[in-house]
Amino acid sequence: MRKVISALSLTGPAAAAALLLAPSAQAAGYVYVGMYPSAAACDAAGQGYVARGQAVGYFCDATPTTTRLSIWA
């Protein structure tokens, strides 16, 4: 019983931390699409989704080595 309570007490704060560290685009209703090697490639892909009518908007989240594309469908 102690192990179960201990495990639950560690899981709750970890889940809360994960939610707090999630990118703001995900919290705003955007859907993750993929990773791109540069901001320009991400921007071009996002514009493509909008031009084809597959998304209303898009968001590129830059990381040190790649850029993550999320769309608002």
N, C-alpha and C positions, 0 to 999 in steps of 0.2 A: 504494500500500500504506500509506503514511503517513497518507493521508486516512482510510482505513478504520479504522486503529488509533486515530487521533485522535477520530473520530466515536464509536467504541465506548467510549472512555475518558470521553467526555462523557455518553453515554446512560445508563450504569450508575449514576453518582451521581444523575442526575436522576430515574431510576425509584425509587431508594431513598428520595430525599427525598419523592417523591409518596406512597409508602407510609407514611412516617412522619407526613406531614401529613394523612392520611386520617382522617375522623372515627372515633371509637372505636365508634360504632354500626355502621359498615360492617365493621369488623374483627371484631365480635362475631357476625356472621351475619345481620344485619338487611339488608333489601332496600329500596333507595331507591324511594319511591313518587311524591313530587311536592313542590312548593313551595306554601306557603300564606301569605297576607298578614299573618297574626297568629298568636300562640301559641295563642289560643283556637280559631281555625279549624283549626289543625293538631291540637290535642287532640280536637276534635269529630270530625274525619275519622279519627283513630286509633282512637277509641272505636267508631266506625261499623264499621271493619274487624274489630275484635274481636267486636262484637255480632253481625255477620253470619257469624262463624266463618271469615273469610278470613285471620285472623292470630291468633297466640297472644299477641303483645304489640306495642307500638309505641314509638317514640322520636322526640321532636321536638327538633331541633337548631336553636336560634335563631341567626340572623345579624342584622346591624344593620338590615336592611330587610325580611326575610322569615323564614319558618320552614320547615325541611326535614323532611318526614315520612319515616321509615323504619319498615317493619313486620317482625316476626319471624313468618314463616309456618310 
